[in-house]
Amino acid sequence: MRFNLSSLGVLGLAVASSLTVLWWMDQAGLRGEARAAEPVAIAAPAVGGPARLPKAADGHYWAEVRIHGHTIRAMVDTGASVMVLTKEDAVRLGLGLKPVDFDAELVTASGPVRAAPVRLPLVSVSGASVEQVDALVVAEGLPHSLLGMSYLGRLSSFTATPAAMTLTP
């Protein structure tokens, strides 16, 4: 079995993400506890055509994401539970957050960071559009925005090959 540096990096990120989620669940008292399901509104399905994202030279898949009539560049991250925006991208999108909005704390591999929960009315990648996407805006420490599972999980599928990732609404 061969591992290159890129594979080890991806594995390391996956393990760090999993441990962060387990720590969060433990802190929130969710581990090992059964709870009655609360009624959940059925989310609208993704619409549009498939988006093809070529694999970049750095080994990641990058997307030009359209939100609020503006475009930001985000790294596709299947290990991120939600879409995560940098504070700079949130300003570019006109989200108008105040310091008091950063009332959530996330624990990352780099340590704790403050975050503001937001709901984005429409997120599109090359026409693959999803409505009402939950996201977090981090106050600092994130070098780029992440296209996480709050968007990806609403697609009918996403597939990755060594050459490209395809997002199918």
SEMI-632668 format. One record per residue: residue in three letters; x, z, y of N, C-alpha, C in turn. Coordinates in Angstrom, 1 decimal, always signed. Example, Ala and Ser with C-alpha at 12.3 -4.5 7.8 and 13.67 -1.06 7.14 Angstrom:
ATOM res  neast    nup nnorth caeast   caup canorth  ceast    cup cnorth
ATOM ALA  +13.2   +7.8   -5.7  +12.3   +7.8    -4.5  +13.2   +7.8   -3.3
ATOM SER  +12.8   +7.1   -2.2  +13.7   +7.1    -1.1  +12.9   +7.9   +0.0
***
This chain:
ATOM res  neast    nup nnorth caeast   caup canorth  ceast    cup cnorth
ATOM MET   +0.8   +0.0   -1.2   +0.0   +0.0    +0.0   +0.9   +0.0   +1.2
ATOM ARG   +0.6   -0.9   +2.2   +1.4   -1.0    +3.4   +0.7   -0.5   +4.6
ATOM PHE   +1.4   +0.2   +5.5   +0.8   +0.6    +6.7   +1.7   +0.2   +7.9
ATOM ASN   +1.1   -0.4   +8.9   +1.9   -0.7   +10.0   +1.6   +0.3  +11.1
ATOM LEU   +2.3   +0.2  +12.2   +2.1   +1.2   +13.3   +0.6   +1.1  +13.9
ATOM SER   +0.1   -0.1  +14.0   -1.3   -0.2   +14.5   -2.3   +0.4  +13.5
ATOM SER   -2.1   +0.3  +12.2   -3.0   +0.9   +11.3   -3.0   +2.4  +11.3
ATOM LEU   -1.8   +3.0  +11.5   -1.6   +4.4   +11.6   -2.2   +4.9  +12.9
ATOM GLY   -2.1   +4.1  +14.0   -2.8   +4.5   +15.2   -4.3   +4.6  +15.1
ATOM VAL   -4.9   +3.6  +14.5   -6.3   +3.5   +14.3   -6.7   +4.7  +13.4
ATOM LEU   -6.0   +5.0  +12.3   -6.3   +6.1   +11.4   -6.2   +7.4  +12.2
ATOM GLY   -5.2   +7.6  +13.0   -5.1   +8.8   +13.8   -6.2   +9.0  +14.8
ATOM LEU   -6.7   +7.9  +15.4   -7.8   +8.0   +16.4   -9.1   +8.4  +15.6
ATOM ALA   -9.3   +7.8  +14.4  -10.5   +8.1   +13.6  -10.5   +9.6  +13.2
ATOM VAL   -9.4  +10.1  +12.8   -9.3  +11.5   +12.4   -9.5  +12.4  +13.6
ATOM ALA   -8.9  +12.1  +14.7   -9.1  +12.9   +15.9  -10.6  +12.9  +16.3
ATOM SER  -11.2  +11.7  +16.3  -12.6  +11.6   +16.6  -13.5  +12.5  +15.7
ATOM SER  -13.2  +12.4  +14.4  -14.0  +13.2   +13.4  -13.8  +14.7  +13.6
ATOM LEU  -12.6  +15.1  +13.9  -12.3  +16.5   +14.1  -13.0  +17.0  +15.4
ATOM THR  -13.0  +16.1  +16.4  -13.7  +16.5   +17.7  -15.2  +16.7  +17.5
ATOM VAL  -15.8  +15.8  +16.7  -17.2  +15.9   +16.4  -17.5  +17.2  +15.6
ATOM LEU  -16.7  +17.5  +14.6  -16.9  +18.7   +13.8  -16.7  +19.9  +14.7
ATOM TRP  -15.7  +19.9  +15.6  -15.5  +21.1   +16.5  -16.8  +21.3  +17.4
ATOM TRP  -17.3  +20.1  +17.9  -18.4  +20.2   +18.8  -19.6  +20.7  +18.1
ATOM MET  -19.8  +20.2  +16.8  -21.0  +20.7   +16.0  -20.9  +22.2  +15.8
ATOM ASP  -19.7  +22.7  +15.5  -19.4  +24.1   +15.2  -19.8  +24.9  +16.5
ATOM GLN  -19.3  +24.4  +17.6  -19.5  +25.1   +18.9  -21.0  +25.1  +19.3
ATOM ALA  -21.7  +24.1  +18.9  -23.1  +24.0   +19.2  -24.0  +24.7  +18.2
ATOM GLY  -23.4  +25.2  +17.1  -24.1  +25.9   +16.1  -24.9  +24.9  +15.2
ATOM LEU  -24.4  +23.7  +15.0  -25.2  +22.7   +14.2  -24.7  +22.6  +12.8
ATOM ARG  -23.5  +23.1  +12.5  -22.9  +22.9   +11.2  -23.7  +23.8  +10.2
ATOM GLY  -24.1  +23.1   +9.1  -24.7  +23.9    +8.0  -26.1  +24.4   +8.3
ATOM GLU  -26.8  +23.8   +9.3  -28.1  +24.3    +9.7  -29.1  +23.2   +9.6
ATOM ALA  -30.1  +23.4   +8.9  -31.2  +22.4    +8.8  -32.2  +22.6  +10.0
ATOM ARG  -32.6  +21.6  +10.6  -33.5  +21.7   +11.7  -34.7  +20.7  +11.5
ATOM ALA  -35.8  +21.1  +11.9  -37.0  +20.2   +11.9  -36.7  +19.0  +12.8
ATOM ALA  -37.1  +17.8  +12.4  -36.8  +16.7   +13.2  -37.8  +16.7  +14.4
ATOM GLU  -37.3  +16.4  +15.6  -38.2  +16.3   +16.7  -38.6  +14.8  +16.9
ATOM PRO  -39.8  +14.6  +17.4  -40.2  +13.2   +17.6  -39.3  +12.5  +18.5
ATOM VAL  -38.9  +11.3  +18.1  -37.9  +10.5   +18.8  -38.6   +9.2  +19.2
ATOM ALA  -38.5   +8.8  +20.4  -39.1   +7.5   +20.9  -38.3   +6.4  +20.2
ATOM ILE  -39.0   +5.4  +19.7  -38.3   +4.3   +19.1  -37.7   +3.4  +20.1
ATOM ALA  -36.4   +3.2  +20.0  -35.7   +2.4   +21.0  -36.0   +1.0  +20.8
ATOM ALA  -36.0   +0.3  +22.0  -36.2   -1.2   +21.9  -35.0   -1.8  +21.2
ATOM PRO  -35.3   -2.8  +20.4  -34.2   -3.5   +19.7  -33.3   -4.3  +20.7
ATOM ALA  -32.1   -4.5  +20.2  -31.2   -5.3   +21.0  -31.7   -6.8  +21.1
ATOM VAL  -31.4   -7.5  +22.1  -31.9   -8.9   +22.3  -30.8   -9.8  +22.7
ATOM GLY  -31.0  -11.1  +22.6  -30.0  -12.1   +23.0  -29.3  -12.7  +21.9
ATOM GLY  -28.2  -13.3  +22.2  -27.4  -14.0   +21.2  -26.2  -13.2  +20.8
ATOM PRO  -25.5  -13.6  +19.7  -24.3  -12.9   +19.3  -23.2  -13.1  +20.3
ATOM ALA  -22.4  -12.0  +20.4  -21.2  -12.0   +21.2  -19.9  -12.0  +20.3
ATOM ARG  -19.0  -12.9  +20.6  -17.7  -12.9   +19.9  -16.6  -12.4  +20.8
ATOM LEU  -15.9  -11.4  +20.3  -14.8  -10.8   +21.0  -13.5  -11.0  +20.3
ATOM PRO  -12.6  -11.9  +20.8  -11.4  -12.1   +20.1  -10.5  -10.8  +20.1
ATOM LYS   -9.7  -10.7  +19.1   -8.8   -9.5   +19.0   -7.7   -9.7  +20.0
ATOM ALA   -7.4   -8.8  +20.8   -6.4   -8.9   +21.8   -5.0   -8.6  +21.2
ATOM ALA   -4.0   -9.0  +21.9   -2.6   -8.8   +21.5   -2.3   -7.4  +21.1
ATOM ASP   -3.0   -6.4  +21.8   -2.7   -5.0   +21.5   -3.4   -4.5  +20.3
ATOM GLY   -4.1   -5.4  +19.6   -4.8   -5.0   +18.3   -6.2   -4.5  +18.5
ATOM HIS   -6.7   -4.4  +19.8   -8.0   -3.9   +20.0   -9.0   -5.0  +20.4
ATOM TYR  -10.3   -4.7  +20.3  -11.3   -5.6   +20.7  -11.8   -5.2  +22.1
ATOM TRP  -11.7   -6.1  +23.1  -12.1   -5.7   +24.5  -13.3   -6.5  +24.8
ATOM ALA  -14.2   -5.9  +25.6  -15.5   -6.6   +26.0  -15.6   -6.6  +27.5
ATOM GLU  -16.1   -7.7  +28.0  -16.6   -7.7   +29.4  -18.0   -7.3  +29.4
ATOM VAL  -18.3   -6.1  +29.9  -19.6   -5.4   +29.8  -20.3   -5.5  +31.1
ATOM ARG  -21.6   -6.0  +31.1  -22.4   -6.2   +32.3  -23.4   -5.1  +32.4
ATOM ILE  -23.3   -4.3  +33.5  -24.2   -3.2   +33.8  -24.5   -3.2  +35.3
ATOM HIS  -25.7   -3.0  +35.7  -26.1   -3.0   +37.1  -25.6   -4.2  +37.9
ATOM GLY  -25.5   -5.3  +37.3  -25.1   -6.5   +38.0  -23.6   -6.6  +38.2
ATOM HIS  -22.8   -5.7  +37.6  -21.4   -5.7   +37.8  -20.8   -5.8  +36.4
ATOM THR  -19.5   -6.2  +36.3  -18.8   -6.3   +35.0  -17.7   -5.4  +35.0
ATOM ILE  -17.5   -4.6  +33.9  -16.4   -3.8   +33.6  -15.8   -4.2  +32.3
ATOM ARG  -14.5   -3.9  +32.1  -13.8   -4.1   +30.9  -13.8   -2.8  +30.1
ATOM ALA  -14.2   -2.9  +28.8  -14.2   -1.7   +27.9  -13.7   -2.1  +26.6
ATOM MET  -13.0   -1.1  +26.0  -12.5   -1.2   +24.6  -13.6   -0.9  +23.7
ATOM VAL  -13.8   -1.7  +22.6  -14.8   -1.4   +21.6  -14.2   -0.2  +20.8
ATOM ASP  -15.0   +0.8  +20.6  -14.6   +2.0   +19.9  -15.7   +2.5  +19.0
ATOM THR  -15.6   +2.1  +17.7  -16.7   +2.6   +16.8  -16.6   +4.0  +16.5
ATOM GLY  -15.5   +4.7  +16.9  -15.4   +6.2   +16.7  -15.9   +7.0  +17.8
ATOM ALA  -16.4   +6.3  +18.9  -17.0   +7.0   +20.0  -18.5   +7.1  +19.8
ATOM SER  -19.1   +8.3  +19.8  -20.5   +8.4   +19.6  -21.3   +7.8  +20.6
ATOM VAL  -20.8   +7.8  +21.9  -21.6   +7.2   +23.0  -20.6   +6.3  +23.8
ATOM MET  -21.2   +5.5  +24.6  -20.4   +4.7   +25.6  -19.8   +5.7  +26.6
ATOM VAL  -18.5   +5.5  +26.9  -17.9   +6.4   +27.8  -17.3   +5.6  +29.0
ATOM LEU  -17.6   +6.0  +30.2  -17.1   +5.2   +31.4  -16.1   +6.1  +32.1
ATOM THR  -15.1   +5.4  +32.7  -14.2   +6.1   +33.6  -14.9   +6.4  +34.9
ATOM LYS  -14.5   +7.3  +35.7  -15.1   +7.6   +37.0  -15.0   +6.4  +37.9
ATOM GLU  -13.9   +5.7  +37.8  -13.6   +4.5   +38.6  -14.7   +3.4  +38.3
ATOM ASP  -14.9   +3.2  +37.0  -16.0   +2.2   +36.6  -17.3   +2.6  +37.0
ATOM ALA  -17.6   +3.9  +37.0  -18.9   +4.5   +37.4  -19.1   +4.2  +38.9
ATOM VAL  -18.1   +4.4  +39.7  -18.1   +4.1   +41.1  -18.4   +2.6  +41.3
ATOM ARG  -17.7   +1.7  +40.6  -17.8   +0.3   +40.7  -19.3   -0.1  +40.4
ATOM LEU  -19.9   +0.6  +39.4  -21.2   +0.3   +39.0  -22.3   +0.9  +40.0
ATOM GLY  -21.8   +1.7  +40.9  -22.8   +2.3   +41.9  -23.6   +3.4  +41.3
ATOM LEU  -23.1   +4.2  +40.4  -23.8   +5.3   +39.8  -24.0   +6.5  +40.7
ATOM GLY  -23.2   +6.6  +41.7  -23.4   +7.6   +42.7  -23.4   +9.1  +42.2
ATOM LEU  -22.5   +9.4  +41.3  -22.4  +10.8   +40.8  -21.8  +11.7  +41.7
ATOM LYS  -22.3  +13.0  +41.7  -21.7  +14.0   +42.5  -20.9  +15.0  +41.6
ATOM PRO  -20.0  +15.8  +42.1  -19.3  +16.7   +41.3  -20.2  +17.6  +40.4
ATOM VAL  -21.3  +18.0  +40.9  -22.2  +18.9   +40.2  -22.8  +18.2  +38.9
ATOM ASP  -22.8  +16.8  +38.9  -23.3  +16.1   +37.8  -22.4  +16.2  +36.5
ATOM PHE  -21.1  +16.6  +36.7  -20.2  +16.7   +35.6  -20.3  +18.0  +35.0
ATOM ASP  -21.4  +18.3  +34.3  -21.7  +19.6   +33.8  -21.5  +19.7  +32.3
ATOM ALA  -21.0  +18.6  +31.6  -20.8  +18.6   +30.2  -19.3  +18.7  +30.0
ATOM GLU  -18.9  +19.3  +28.9  -17.4  +19.4   +28.6  -17.2  +18.7  +27.2
ATOM LEU  -16.3  +17.8  +27.2  -15.9  +17.1   +26.0  -14.5  +17.6  +25.5
ATOM VAL  -14.3  +17.7  +24.3  -13.0  +18.0   +23.8  -12.4  +16.7  +23.1
ATOM THR  -11.3  +16.3  +23.7  -10.6  +15.1   +23.3   -9.3  +15.5  +22.7
ATOM ALA   -8.6  +14.5  +22.1   -7.3  +14.7   +21.6   -6.3  +15.2  +22.7
ATOM SER   -6.6  +14.8  +23.9   -5.8  +15.2   +25.0   -6.2  +16.5  +25.7
ATOM GLY   -7.3  +17.1  +25.1   -7.8  +18.4   +25.7   -9.2  +18.2  +26.3
ATOM PRO   -9.7  +19.3  +26.8  -11.1  +19.3   +27.4  -11.2  +18.5  +28.7
ATOM VAL  -12.3  +17.7  +28.8  -12.5  +17.0   +30.1  -14.0  +17.2  +30.4
ATOM ARG  -14.3  +17.1  +31.7  -15.6  +17.3   +32.3  -16.3  +15.9  +32.2
ATOM ALA  -17.6  +15.9  +32.0  -18.3  +14.6   +31.9  -19.7  +14.7  +32.4
ATOM ALA  -20.2  +13.6  +32.9  -21.6  +13.5   +33.4  -22.4  +12.6  +32.5
ATOM PRO  -23.5  +13.1  +31.9  -24.3  +12.3   +31.1  -25.2  +11.3  +32.0
ATOM VAL  -25.3  +10.1  +31.6  -26.1   +9.1   +32.3  -26.8   +8.2  +31.3
ATOM ARG  -27.9   +7.6  +31.7  -28.6   +6.6   +30.9  -28.5   +5.3  +31.6
ATOM LEU  -27.9   +4.2  +31.0  -27.8   +2.9   +31.6  -29.0   +2.1  +31.2
ATOM PRO  -29.7   +1.5  +32.2  -30.9   +0.8   +31.9  -30.7   -0.5  +31.0
ATOM LEU  -29.6   -1.2  +31.2  -29.3   -2.4   +30.4  -27.8   -2.6  +30.3
ATOM VAL  -27.3   -2.8  +29.1  -25.9   -3.0   +28.9  -25.8   -4.3  +28.1
ATOM SER  -25.0   -5.3  +28.6  -24.9   -6.6   +28.0  -23.5   -7.0  +27.8
ATOM VAL  -23.2   -7.6  +26.6  -21.9   -8.1   +26.3  -22.2   -9.6  +25.9
ATOM SER  -21.8  -10.5  +26.7  -22.0  -12.0   +26.4  -23.4  -12.3  +26.0
ATOM GLY  -24.4  -11.6  +26.6  -25.8  -11.9   +26.2  -26.4  -11.0  +25.2
ATOM ALA  -25.6  -10.2  +24.4  -26.1   -9.2   +23.5  -26.5   -8.0  +24.3
ATOM SER  -27.8   -7.8  +24.5  -28.2   -6.8   +25.5  -29.0   -5.7  +24.8
ATOM VAL  -28.7   -4.5  +25.3  -29.4   -3.3   +24.8  -29.9   -2.5  +26.0
ATOM GLU  -31.2   -2.0  +25.9  -31.8   -1.2   +27.0  -31.6   +0.2  +26.8
ATOM GLN  -31.6   +1.0  +27.9  -31.6   +2.5   +27.8  -30.4   +3.0  +26.9
ATOM VAL  -29.2   +2.8  +27.3  -28.0   +3.2   +26.6  -27.5   +4.5  +27.2
ATOM ASP  -27.4   +5.5  +26.3  -26.8   +6.8   +26.7  -25.3   +6.6  +26.9
ATOM ALA  -24.7   +7.2  +27.9  -23.3   +7.2   +28.2  -22.8   +8.5  +28.8
ATOM LEU  -21.5   +8.6  +28.9  -20.9   +9.7   +29.6  -19.9   +9.2  +30.5
ATOM VAL  -19.8   +9.7  +31.7  -18.8   +9.4   +32.7  -17.8  +10.6  +32.7
ATOM VAL  -16.6  +10.3  +32.4  -15.6  +11.4   +32.4  -14.9  +11.5  +33.8
ATOM ALA  -14.7  +12.7  +34.2  -14.1  +13.0   +35.5  -12.7  +12.5  +35.7
ATOM GLU  -11.9  +12.6  +34.6  -10.5  +12.1   +34.7   -9.9  +12.0  +33.3
ATOM GLY   -8.8  +11.4  +33.2   -8.0  +11.4   +31.9   -8.3  +10.2  +31.0
ATOM LEU   -9.2   +9.3  +31.3   -9.5   +8.2   +30.4   -8.9   +7.0  +31.0
ATOM PRO   -8.1   +6.2  +30.4   -7.4   +5.1   +31.0   -8.4   +3.9  +31.1
ATOM HIS   -9.4   +3.8  +30.3  -10.3   +2.7   +30.3  -11.7   +3.1  +29.7
ATOM SER  -12.7   +2.4  +30.0  -14.0   +2.7   +29.5  -14.1   +2.3  +28.0
ATOM LEU  -15.0   +2.9  +27.3  -15.2   +2.7   +25.8  -16.6   +2.2  +25.5
ATOM LEU  -16.7   +1.2  +24.8  -18.0   +0.7   +24.3  -18.3   +1.3  +22.9
ATOM GLY  -19.0   +2.4  +22.9  -19.2   +3.2   +21.7  -20.5   +3.0  +21.0
ATOM MET  -20.9   +3.9  +20.1  -22.0   +3.7   +19.2  -23.4   +3.8  +19.8
ATOM SER  -23.5   +4.4  +21.0  -24.8   +4.4   +21.7  -25.2   +2.9  +22.0
ATOM TYR  -24.3   +2.0  +22.1  -24.6   +0.6   +22.3  -24.5   -0.1  +20.9
ATOM LEU  -23.3   +0.0  +20.3  -23.1   -0.7   +19.0  -24.1   -0.4  +17.9
ATOM GLY  -24.5   +0.9  +17.9  -25.5   +1.3   +16.8  -26.9   +0.7  +17.0
ATOM ARG  -27.2   +0.2  +18.2  -28.5   -0.4   +18.4  -28.5   -1.9  +18.1
ATOM LEU  -27.3   -2.5  +17.8  -27.3   -3.9   +17.4  -27.7   -4.0  +15.9
ATOM SER  -28.1   -5.2  +15.5  -28.5   -5.3   +14.1  -27.2   -5.3  +13.2
ATOM SER  -26.1   -5.8  +13.8  -24.8   -5.6   +13.1  -23.7   -5.9  +14.0
ATOM PHE  -22.5   -5.4  +13.6  -21.3   -5.8   +14.2  -20.2   -5.9  +13.1
ATOM THR  -19.4   -7.0  +13.2  -18.5   -7.2   +12.1  -17.1   -7.5  +12.7
ATOM ALA  -16.1   -7.0  +12.1  -14.7   -7.3   +12.6  -13.9   -8.0  +11.5
ATOM THR  -13.2   -9.0  +12.0  -12.2   -9.7   +11.1  -10.8   -9.5  +11.8
ATOM PRO   -9.8  -10.0  +11.1   -8.5   -9.9   +11.8   -8.4  -10.7  +13.1
ATOM ALA   -9.3  -11.7  +13.3   -9.3  -12.5   +14.5  -10.3  -12.1  +15.6
ATOM ALA  -11.4  -11.6  +15.2  -12.5  -11.3   +16.2  -13.5  -10.3  +15.7
ATOM MET  -14.3   -9.8  +16.7  -15.4   -9.0   +16.3  -16.7   -9.7  +16.8
ATOM THR  -17.7   -9.7  +16.0  -19.0  -10.3   +16.4  -20.0   -9.2  +16.5
ATOM LEU  -20.7   -9.2  +17.7  -21.8   -8.3   +18.0  -23.1   -9.1  +17.8
ATOM THR  -24.0   -8.7  +16.9  -25.2   -9.4   +16.7  -26.4   -8.5  +17.1
ATOM PRO  -27.2   -9.0  +18.1  -28.4   -8.2   +18.5  -29.4   -8.2  +17.3
***
